[in-house]
Amino acid sequence: MEKTDTTSDHERTDPLTIALQGLSLEIGVHDLEALDRNRRLLPTGGRIYVNAVAGENPEARITTAAQLTAYGYQPVPHIAARRMRTVEELDDYLAGFVQRAGVSEILVIGGDVTEPLGPYGDAVDVIASGLPAKHGIRRIGIAGYPDGHPDIETTALNRALETKLAACRKTATDPYIVTQFSFQARSIIDWCRAIHDKHPDLRIHAGIPGPAKLRTLMRFARICGVQSSMKKLLANKKTGLDLLRGAAPWEQLEAIGQYRLETGRPLSAHLFTFGGLTETVSWLQQVRTGGRRNGRVVRF
């Protein structure tokens, strides 16, 4: 029997609805309880990234990934290259995720330490080692920076991105990009357009901050090196007042959906749950039910 398409014309052309397709979330090991409480509001099958906080027990991340799989989600753990002390440590870490949580993709980042603790100086070293491919990892996410990086020049960032893409393809893994979060819709779209001009089929998950208070957003902007994006945001006094009450990234989400509608390029949203998983899931429900159109929200 032929399946009937029940999607309305409005849903096919609404940027917010389009932006929800392929949406992913990022959580920490401490968010499992909140996830359990909100599972009925969060459709299963989607990607949930497990971040790698310094000083955290790696075993806890594997356990979190396994629980996400049991809940019906697709866990994607962060692998911080410079924190891996030995080849054996990385080998065991990947084996744990694959064997106990059924992980098939990872996000490889440099890690927030200046000097490597072991043999891996950057994400390329992990990818080129062949260990992810050895364990059956089929897709590898790499970092992107729409607002630049405070410690790395743009030309170096672009060169590193191309090197990572080449390393993935050489080890027969499918690369994609997960970007650092940005407060500026225009920065996100301009950066993605430039990437897609060179790599039209490369999937990008554009990082945006979930709903949170101003103090929380400022703290994470400082930690993650996107203060310049925050300063541009606060230059608008009305936006600053909105942020004091708590705000959500409507403009970024709508821009992502509009870009997909206009170009057909593979772009989706990746939400950082800075304000808490419960608040983020509640906001997503508001998006799904047309909350912004009903005038009940503030925006970046």
C-alpha positions as CSV (number, residue, x, y, z in Angstrom):
1,M,0.0,0.0,0.0
2,E,1.3,3.4,-0.9
3,K,2.0,5.6,2.1
4,T,-0.1,8.8,2.3
5,D,1.9,12.0,2.8
6,T,0.0,13.9,5.6
7,T,2.5,16.8,5.7
8,S,0.7,20.1,5.0
9,D,1.8,22.7,2.5
10,H,2.6,25.1,5.4
11,E,4.8,22.5,7.1
12,R,6.8,22.0,3.8
13,T,7.5,25.7,3.5
14,D,7.7,26.8,7.2
15,P,11.4,27.5,8.1
16,L,10.9,26.6,11.8
17,T,9.4,23.3,10.9
18,I,12.1,22.6,8.3
19,A,14.8,23.5,10.9
20,L,13.5,20.8,13.3
21,Q,14.4,18.1,10.8
22,G,17.6,16.4,11.9
23,L,17.8,18.5,15.1
24,S,20.3,17.2,17.6
25,L,21.0,18.0,21.3
26,E,24.1,18.1,23.4
27,I,24.0,16.9,27.0
28,G,26.3,15.9,29.9
29,V,26.2,12.9,32.1
30,H,24.3,14.9,34.7
31,D,21.3,15.4,32.3
32,L,20.1,11.8,32.2
33,E,17.5,12.2,35.0
34,A,16.0,15.3,33.2
35,L,16.0,13.4,30.0
36,D,14.1,10.5,31.6
37,R,11.5,13.0,32.8
38,N,11.1,14.6,29.4
39,R,11.3,11.6,27.1
40,R,7.6,11.8,26.1
41,L,8.2,15.3,24.7
42,L,11.4,14.4,22.8
43,P,11.0,12.1,19.8
44,T,13.2,9.1,19.8
45,G,15.7,8.2,17.1
46,G,17.5,11.6,17.0
47,R,21.1,12.3,17.8
48,I,22.1,13.2,21.4
49,Y,25.7,14.2,21.8
50,V,27.5,13.4,25.1
51,N,30.0,16.1,25.9
52,A,33.4,15.5,27.5
53,V,33.9,17.6,30.6
54,A,37.4,17.8,32.0
55,G,37.9,15.7,35.1
56,E,34.8,13.7,34.5
57,N,34.9,9.9,34.7
58,P,35.0,8.4,31.2
59,E,33.1,5.4,32.4
60,A,30.2,7.7,33.2
61,R,30.0,8.9,29.6
62,I,29.9,5.3,28.3
63,T,27.1,4.5,30.8
64,T,25.2,7.6,29.6
65,A,25.6,6.7,26.0
66,A,24.3,3.2,26.8
67,Q,21.3,4.6,28.5
68,L,20.6,6.9,25.6
69,T,20.6,3.8,23.3
70,A,18.2,2.0,25.6
71,Y,15.9,5.1,25.5
72,G,15.9,4.9,21.7
73,Y,18.2,7.8,20.8
74,Q,21.4,7.7,18.8
75,P,24.3,8.7,21.2
76,V,27.3,10.6,19.7
77,P,30.1,10.9,22.2
78,H,32.8,13.6,22.2
79,I,36.3,12.3,21.9
80,A,38.8,14.9,23.2
81,A,42.1,14.1,21.4
82,R,44.6,15.9,23.7
83,R,43.1,14.3,26.8
84,M,43.9,10.7,25.6
85,R,47.0,9.6,27.5
86,T,47.8,6.5,25.5
87,V,46.8,4.6,22.3
88,E,45.4,1.9,24.5
89,E,43.2,4.4,26.4
90,L,41.6,5.6,23.2
91,D,41.3,2.0,21.9
92,D,39.5,0.9,25.1
93,Y,37.3,4.1,25.2
94,L,36.1,3.6,21.7
95,A,35.5,-0.1,22.3
96,G,33.4,0.7,25.3
97,F,31.1,3.1,23.4
98,V,30.7,0.7,20.5
99,Q,30.2,-2.5,22.4
100,R,28.1,-1.2,25.3
101,A,26.2,1.6,23.6
102,G,26.1,0.6,19.9
103,V,27.8,3.9,18.9
104,S,28.4,4.3,15.2
105,E,29.6,7.9,15.1
106,I,31.7,10.2,17.2
107,L,32.5,13.9,17.4
108,V,36.3,14.4,17.6
109,I,37.6,17.6,19.1
110,G,41.0,18.9,20.2
111,G,40.2,19.1,23.9
112,D,40.6,22.0,26.3
113,V,44.2,21.4,27.4
114,T,47.1,23.4,26.0
115,E,49.6,20.5,25.9
116,P,48.6,17.0,24.9
117,L,48.5,14.4,27.7
118,G,49.4,11.7,25.3
119,P,50.2,10.9,21.6
120,Y,47.3,12.8,20.1
121,G,47.9,16.5,19.4
122,D,44.7,17.3,17.6
123,A,41.6,15.7,16.1
124,V,43.4,14.8,12.9
125,D,45.7,12.5,14.9
126,V,42.7,10.6,16.3
127,I,41.1,10.3,12.9
128,A,44.3,9.3,11.0
129,S,45.1,6.7,13.7
130,G,42.5,4.4,12.1
131,L,41.2,3.4,15.6
132,P,37.6,4.8,15.0
133,A,37.4,2.9,11.7
134,K,38.8,-0.2,13.4
135,H,35.9,-0.1,15.8
136,G,33.3,0.3,13.1
137,I,32.7,4.0,13.5
138,R,31.1,5.1,10.2
139,R,30.6,8.8,10.7
140,I,32.9,11.4,12.3
141,G,32.0,14.9,13.3
142,I,34.6,17.7,13.2
143,A,34.5,21.2,14.7
144,G,33.5,24.3,12.8
145,Y,33.7,28.0,14.0
146,P,31.3,30.5,12.4
147,D,32.6,33.3,14.6
148,G,36.2,32.2,14.4
149,H,38.4,31.0,17.2
150,P,40.0,33.3,19.8
151,D,43.4,31.6,19.6
152,I,43.5,30.4,15.9
153,E,43.6,32.5,12.8
154,T,40.9,31.9,10.2
155,T,43.3,30.6,7.5
156,A,44.6,28.0,10.0
157,L,41.1,27.0,10.9
158,N,40.2,26.5,7.2
159,R,43.4,24.5,6.5
160,A,42.7,22.3,9.6
161,L,39.1,21.7,8.4
162,E,40.3,20.5,5.0
163,T,42.9,18.3,6.6
164,K,40.3,16.6,8.9
165,L,38.0,16.0,5.9
166,A,40.8,14.4,4.0
167,A,41.8,12.2,7.0
168,C,38.2,11.0,7.3
169,R,37.9,10.1,3.7
170,K,41.3,8.3,3.8
171,T,40.1,6.1,6.6
172,A,36.7,5.4,4.9
173,T,34.6,7.3,7.4
174,D,32.0,9.9,6.5
175,P,32.8,13.4,7.7
176,Y,30.4,16.1,8.8
177,I,30.7,19.3,10.8
178,V,29.3,20.4,14.2
179,T,29.9,24.1,14.8
180,Q,30.6,26.0,17.9
181,F,27.4,27.9,19.0
182,S,26.8,31.4,17.7
183,F,24.3,34.1,18.7
184,Q,24.4,35.6,15.2
185,A,22.1,34.0,12.5
186,R,24.0,35.9,9.8
187,S,27.4,34.5,10.9
188,I,26.0,31.0,10.9
189,I,24.5,31.2,7.4
190,D,27.4,33.1,5.8
191,W,29.9,30.5,7.2
192,C,27.7,27.5,6.1
193,R,27.3,29.0,2.6
194,A,31.1,29.4,2.2
195,I,31.6,25.7,3.3
196,H,28.9,24.5,0.9
197,D,30.4,26.5,-1.9
198,K,33.4,24.1,-1.7
199,H,31.6,21.0,-0.3
200,P,28.0,21.2,-1.4
201,D,27.0,17.8,0.1
202,L,28.8,18.1,3.4
203,R,26.4,17.9,6.3
204,I,26.6,20.7,8.8
205,H,25.0,20.7,12.3
206,A,24.9,24.4,13.2
207,G,25.4,25.0,17.0
208,I,23.0,27.4,18.7
209,P,22.4,28.0,22.4
210,G,19.2,26.7,23.8
211,P,17.0,29.0,26.0
212,A,19.0,30.4,29.0
213,K,19.4,33.4,31.2
214,L,21.8,36.1,30.2
215,R,24.3,35.3,33.0
216,T,24.4,31.7,31.9
217,L,24.9,32.6,28.2
218,M,27.7,35.0,29.1
219,R,29.5,32.4,31.2
220,F,29.5,29.8,28.4
221,A,30.4,32.5,25.8
222,R,33.5,33.2,27.8
223,I,34.3,29.5,28.3
224,C,33.8,28.7,24.6
225,G,35.5,31.7,23.2
226,V,32.5,33.4,21.5
227,Q,32.5,36.7,23.4
228,S,32.6,38.7,20.2
229,S,29.3,37.1,19.1
230,M,27.8,37.9,22.6
231,K,29.0,41.5,22.4
232,K,27.3,42.0,19.0
233,L,24.1,40.6,20.6
234,L,24.2,42.9,23.6
235,A,24.8,46.0,21.3
236,N,21.1,45.9,20.8
237,K,19.6,47.3,24.0
238,K,16.2,45.7,23.4
239,T,17.7,42.3,22.9
240,G,19.7,42.8,26.1
241,L,16.5,43.4,28.0
242,D,15.0,40.3,26.5
243,L,18.0,38.3,27.5
244,L,17.6,39.4,31.1
245,R,14.2,37.6,31.1
246,G,15.6,34.6,29.3
247,A,15.6,34.1,25.6
248,A,15.6,31.4,22.9
249,P,17.3,31.2,19.5
250,W,14.3,31.7,17.3
251,E,16.2,33.8,14.7
252,Q,19.0,31.3,14.3
253,L,16.6,28.4,14.0
254,E,14.5,30.2,11.4
255,A,17.6,31.2,9.4
256,I,18.7,27.5,9.3
257,G,15.3,26.4,8.0
258,Q,15.2,29.2,5.5
259,Y,18.7,28.3,4.2
260,R,17.6,24.7,3.7
261,L,14.5,25.8,1.8
262,E,16.4,28.2,-0.4
263,T,19.5,26.0,-1.2
264,G,18.6,22.4,-0.4
265,R,22.0,22.0,1.3
266,P,22.3,19.6,4.3
267,L,22.1,22.0,7.3
268,S,20.4,21.2,10.7
269,A,20.4,22.7,14.1
270,H,22.5,21.5,17.1
271,L,21.2,22.7,20.4
272,F,23.5,23.3,23.4
273,T,21.4,22.9,26.6
274,F,23.0,25.6,28.6
275,G,19.8,26.6,30.4
276,G,18.9,23.0,31.3
277,L,17.5,20.1,29.3
278,T,14.0,20.6,30.7
279,E,13.9,24.2,29.5
280,T,15.3,23.3,26.1
281,V,12.7,20.5,25.6
282,S,9.9,22.8,26.7
283,W,11.0,25.4,24.2
284,L,11.1,22.8,21.4
285,Q,7.5,22.0,22.2
286,Q,6.7,25.6,21.8
287,V,8.4,25.7,18.4
288,R,6.5,22.6,17.3
289,T,3.2,24.1,18.3
290,G,3.8,27.5,16.6
291,G,4.5,29.4,19.9
292,R,6.4,32.2,18.2
293,R,3.6,32.9,15.7
294,N,1.3,33.2,18.7
295,G,3.5,36.0,20.1
296,R,4.5,34.3,23.3
297,V,8.3,34.5,23.0
298,V,11.3,36.6,22.9
299,R,14.1,36.1,20.4
300,F,17.8,36.7,19.9
